[in-house]
Amino acid sequence: YDEKGTGMHTISIHDKYFEALKTFGDADELVNIAVQKFLVEQMVERIHTLREQVRAWEEAFGEPFDSFLKRTETDEKFARKLDKTHPMWEGELINWKFYHEELQEWLKKLQHTLTI
C-alpha cells in the first residue's frame, strides 16, 4: 500500500510504450488513466448487455424486478394467474434475479472505478 493506503501493483510495459508515454506527461498517471478508460468501456458494455436482458423480462412481465418479486411473494392471486399465463415464471424469476443482481453489482463497480 502507498502512503494513502491505496493498494498499488507493478506492471511491465514495453520500453517503446513507456518512452512514448513520457512525452505526454507522467507515465504512471497516464497508464492509470488508460486502465481506467479501458475498464469503464468494458463495464459499460457489460452493463448494456445486462440491461438489455433485464429489460426483456421487464417487458415480458410488465414491471420492474423489485415490484414483480414483491407481488409474487405477497399476492397469491397474482402468482396463481402467472402459473396460467407464464407457466415457467419461477424459473424466469431465478434468471431475472441473477441478471438484476449482476447488473446492480456492475453499476457499483463502475461507480467505484469512476471515483478512483
SULMO-V525434 format. One record per pair of residues at least 24 apart in sequence whose ideal C-beta (glycine too) atoms are under 6 Angstrom apart, sorted by the first residue. I is the first residue (numbers start at 1). J is the second residue. Records with the same first field share a line. If there is no record, write none. Layout:
I = J, J
This chain:
39 = 113
43 = 106, 110
46 = 106
47 = 106
50 = 99, 102, 103
53 = 99
54 = 99, 100, 103
57 = 96
65 = 96, 100
